Amino acid sequence: VPGAVKVTVPVSPAVVGSGIGGGPPPPPPPGGGIGGSAAAYFLRQKFGQGVQLHVLEKGVLGGRLHTLDMEGATYEVGGSVIHPLNLHMKHFVKELGLSVASVQDGLAGVYNGEEFVFEESSWSFINLLKLLWHYGLNSLRMSMWVEDILDKFMRIYRYQMHDYAFSSNERLLHALGGDDFTRLLNQTIDEAMQKAGFSQKFINEVVCPVMRVDYGQGVTINAFVGAVSLAGVQAGLWSVKGGNKLVCSGLIYSSKAEVIPGTVVSIEPKTRTRRGGEPVKLYEVTYNTSSGLTGDTYDMVLIAAPLGRKLANITFRNFDPPIPEFPNPYHQTVTTLVHGRLNTSFFGYSDPQAFHLGAIFTTDNPKLFIHSLSVVSPAGDAATGGKLPLQSAVWKVFSKEELTKEQLNLLFSSYDSVKVKPWLAYPQYSPPEKFPPIVLHEQLYYLNGLERAASAMEISAIAARNAALLAFHRWHGHSASVDQEDLHEKLKTEL
């Protein structure tokens, strides 16, 4: 690299929510998490030790990976589970020497506001019979349908292993799944699954509850994010002991980036003249710190926080043509941790002894004020498997709005403590999805556009690696390593 390339990865905050009664803070903008820390890690890998890396972060590292303490234990309240096929997350954990724990949920039931339409048994063959009885072969077909989509998506690792990058989110997804992926992004999960022959009963009672727990939205979300969500019902899910956010701080440490506590206010392109007289293009990044407004100049800037007025509210000064607006709204989800006894009669069980569920999912019913609730164990501990809901347990409740005292008293017969965390957690999905560009300007890159396809820790890591590779290849003029569509066939023979 001619001279030292200073690269900045502006990211944004994570704020701890207050308890019931104190009035919650506004939901924090997502960011400051896996996207920014993985970008710093991959940039260091590609550009080597000669570059200066700054990460601008106004909150604690972790972004939407966040924990809350309750009665001396730590619980995940943000991104909680990682899929066994998430190869970047697996690599990070191994590289950073972190420990993992498998996630074992308790027995699950699906509640429609009046009754349970499905309840799991502790006997797997009884569950199989129940699924066949209620839904025929739909659940088996769903596994195959999701697997087909995942198989295509897994091609991204082959591309990235061989250092190939894409200059737009559309090109990246098209290279993996062709017109099939374009179709998935242009229709709802409801439409896609109906066309694939799944019954409406199965979509309403199995698919919809999964969307509600994962993305706080029903079956009107795009079919691609819907398939990613359904992959999360598969076996083998895991999490990081001590909290998934440890991956973020570990990656930053590994990247040897300097973390500057500041909020990015504006970015402006500048031209300076070197001693030899040739012009150099730079970016002036202005940011707010505890001691006031300051700034620095960079050869390259990567933005790893959702852009938008309510989110990472960055002003782009004097760009020609101007940087486009990003109107994509984010969806609020409220996570509430409650240490208490479930009021089983609310769910139609007059005898608490007869209630054996550790996770309750819900169908789309306007009367329901929760998306889901489940027994949780401290971050990364061996899960209780939801075996103790009769005694006082810690329950995690997802809802759109903060729960009122009355609602808490309906759900719980008694409780000792409550912690609340409002999130602007993931995009508000409504197909057809339109992607923001990755390349905003010559050396100005935007990671979070890929979230319009699906929001997940692994997607952020994939977007970060793509942006780092793209930035490296464009800096060095390696056009042959960018936007190669049909390489997965050729690369099969190379592996």
Secondary structure, DSSP 8 states (H G I E B T S, - for coil): --S--EEEEE---------TTS-------S-SSHHHHHHHHHHHHHH-TTSEEEEE-SS-TTTT--EEEETTEEEE-SS--B-TT-HHHHHHHHHHT--EEE-----EEEE-SSSEEEE--SSHHHHHHHHHHHHTTHHHHHHHHHHHHHHHHTHHHHHHHTT-B-SSHHHHHHHHHHHHHHHHHHSBHHHHHHHTT--HHHIIIIIHHHHHHHHS--TTSBHHHHHHHHHTTSS--EEETT-TTHHHHHHHHHHT-EEE--EEEEEEEEEEE-TTS-EEEEEEEEEEETTEEEEEEESEEEE-S-BSTTSB--EE-S-SS--------EEEEEEEEEEEEE-GGGGT-S-GGG---SEEEE-S-TT---SEEEE--STTS---TT--SSS-EEEEEEESS---HHHHHHHEEEEEEEEEEEEEEEE---SS-----SEEETTEEE-GGGGGT---HHHHHHHHHHHHHHHHHHHHT-GGGB--TTHHHHHHHH-
